Amino acid sequence: MAVDLFSIGPFTIHGYGLMIAIGMISALFIADARAQKKGLNGDYVWQLSILIMFIGWAGGKLMYCIVEWERLLSDPASVLSSSGFVVYGGIITGVLTAVVYCRIRKLDFRDYADLIVPEVSLAQAFGRIGCFLAGCCYGRETDCWCGVVFSHSPYAPQGVKVIPTQLISAGGNFIFFLVLLYFSAKTKVKGHVIALYLMLYSIGRFAVEFLRGDPRGNVGILSTSQFIAIFIFAAGLALWVLFSRIGKGEQGKVAGEIRGETSEAAIKETSEAATEETTEDIIEETTEEIREETAEAATEEMAEEKRG
C-alpha cells in the first residue's frame, strides 16, 4: 500500500517502521501513566518495557531463523537481512525478560506483567497496520468485497485481490487492548491479565492463520504459528490456574492476619477493661475499709469521752 511514506532529504520514512515507532511510543507512555495510578515504579516500567522491546525483537528474529532454517543454511544473508519476524518468538523472550528483570529487582512479576501486556497488544495492533502498509503477512486470494489489491509491495502478489489479514489482526489487537484494560481494572487476582492476554492472542492468531496466504512454515496440517499457538494457549491457561491458587492463598493469609490483629485487639481491650474493673474494685474496697476504720475510731473516741 505505502511502503515508503515520504522522504526528508536523504532519510526515507517507511510505513512499517513508522507504525512500529508509533505503537512502541504509545505503549510506553500509556504504561507509564497507568503505573503512576497503580503506585508502581515508573522508572522500572520504562526500563522493563525497553528491554522487552529490544530482546523481544531479537527473540522474534531468532524464531524466524529457526522457522526458516533450511533457507538460513543455504542463503544466510537473505534471512538475516530480511524483515522476517515471528511474533511468538518476541512474546516468549519478552515474558522471560520480564521474569528475569523482576527477579533481579526483587519485584512482583505479576504486577508489572499485568501492567505492560495491554500495551503490548496496542503496539502489536500498530505493527499489523505497518504490515498492511508494507504488504507482508497478506491473506489468501478472494473475491470478497473486503479484499484489497497491492500494487507496490515487494511482498504481496501484485494486482490480485487478497484478504486484508493484517487489518483483521490489527482490529483484533485493538480489541484485546481494550478488553485487557477493562479486565485489569476489575480483576483482583494478580497475574490474570497476562494469562488472559496469552489465551486471547493465541486464539486470535490461530484463527487468522486460516486466512493467511503468504508462504510460511508448517507443522503437519497446521502452520507454524498455529502449532505454537496451542502451547501458548496452554501456558496462558496454566498461568491462570496457578495465579488463581496463589491469589487464594494470599487472600487467606491476609484474612488470617486481619483475624489475628482483630483477636489481638479484642484481647487487649478485654485485658484493659478487666484491669480498669479490678482497679475500680480495689479502690472501692480500700475506700470502704477506710470508712469502716474511721467509723470505728470515731466510735471508740466517743466511748472514751463518755467514760471520762
Secondary structure, DSSP 8 states (H G I E B T S, - for coil): --SEEEEETTEEEEHHHHHHHHHHHHHHHHHHHHHHHHT--HHHHHHHHHHHHHHHHHHHHHHHHHHTHHHHHH-HHHHHTS----HHHHHHHHHHHHHHHHHHHT--HHHHHHHHHHHHHHHHHHHHHHHHHHT-S-B-B--STT-EEBSS-SSS-BT-EE--HHHHHHHHHHHHHHHHHHHHHH--STTHHHHHHHHHHHHHHHHHGGGB-S---EETTEEHHHHHHHHHHHHHHHHHHHHHHHHHHHHHHHHHHHHHHHHHHHHHHHHHHHHHHHHHHHHHHHHHHHHHHHHHHHHHHHHHHHH-
